[in-house]
Amino acid sequence: MGQEPELAPGTPHLITLENRKLLSVSGITDIDRFDEREIVLYTKMGELTITGRELHINTISIEEGSLAVEGDIWSLQYGDKDKQSPVSLLGKLFR
């Protein structure tokens, strides 16, 4: 069996999707951009793109590195694990 990558200390990266309407994500390090059709963020496991319709970020916790999204969620797609985000103001708050 392959060895699982080690996460940095703190909140693990978890995703919970309920009925394709409610999404909870933890282990976030930065949010790149968001609108009602796409949310691009960076997690401890790499870049994550959430696509759908009428997406809204309901809650965001800088201390915990987590957020909750509501809307019609179509897909969750990971990008390059090694891709580093440019550090934004919001990203500085997550660190």
C-alpha positions in Angstrom: 0.0 0.0 0.0 1.1 3.6 -0.7 2.0 5.8 2.1 -0.4 8.7 2.8 1.1 12.2 2.6 1.6 13.9 5.9 -0.4 16.9 6.6 0.9 19.9 8.4 -0.1 20.1 12.1 -3.5 21.5 12.7 -6.8 20.9 11.0 -6.8 18.0 8.5 -8.1 18.4 5.0 -11.7 17.1 5.0 -14.5 17.5 2.5 -18.2 16.7 3.3 -20.8 17.0 0.5 -24.5 16.7 1.5 -27.0 16.1 -1.3 -24.8 18.1 -3.8 -26.2 21.2 -2.1 -24.0 21.8 1.0 -20.2 21.5 1.0 -17.8 21.8 4.0 -14.1 22.0 3.4 -11.3 22.1 6.0 -7.6 22.4 5.7 -7.7 25.4 3.5 -4.6 27.6 3.1 -5.8 30.2 0.7 -8.8 31.2 -1.5 -7.8 32.3 -5.0 -11.1 33.5 -6.4 -14.8 32.8 -6.3 -18.1 33.7 -8.0 -21.5 32.0 -8.3 -20.2 29.4 -10.8 -16.7 28.6 -9.5 -14.6 28.7 -6.4 -10.8 28.1 -6.6 -9.0 27.5 -3.3 -5.8 25.9 -2.1 -5.7 23.2 0.5 -3.1 21.2 2.3 -3.6 18.6 -0.5 -3.3 21.0 -3.4 -5.5 23.3 -5.5 -9.3 22.5 -5.4 -11.8 23.9 -7.9 -15.5 23.7 -7.0 -17.9 24.3 -9.9 -21.7 24.6 -9.9 -24.5 27.1 -10.1 -25.6 29.7 -7.5 -22.6 29.0 -5.3 -22.4 31.0 -2.1 -19.9 30.9 0.7 -22.0 30.7 3.8 -19.4 30.6 6.5 -15.6 31.0 6.5 -13.3 30.4 9.5 -9.8 31.9 9.2 -8.7 30.3 12.5 -9.8 26.8 11.4 -9.0 27.2 7.7 -12.5 26.0 6.8 -15.5 27.1 4.8 -19.1 26.1 4.0 -20.5 26.5 0.5 -24.2 26.2 -0.5 -25.6 25.9 -4.1 -26.0 23.4 -6.9 -22.6 21.7 -6.8 -21.5 20.0 -10.0 -17.9 19.0 -9.5 -14.9 19.1 -7.2 -11.6 18.8 -9.0 -8.1 18.8 -7.6 -5.2 20.4 -9.5 -1.5 20.1 -9.1 -0.6 19.1 -5.5 2.6 21.0 -5.7 1.2 24.2 -7.1 1.6 27.1 -4.7 -0.8 29.9 -4.6 0.4 33.5 -4.8 -0.1 34.7 -1.2 -3.2 37.0 -1.2 -4.5 39.1 1.7 -7.0 36.4 2.5 -4.3 33.8 2.3 -2.2 35.7 4.8 -5.1 35.5 7.2 -5.3 31.7 6.9 -1.6 31.3 7.9 
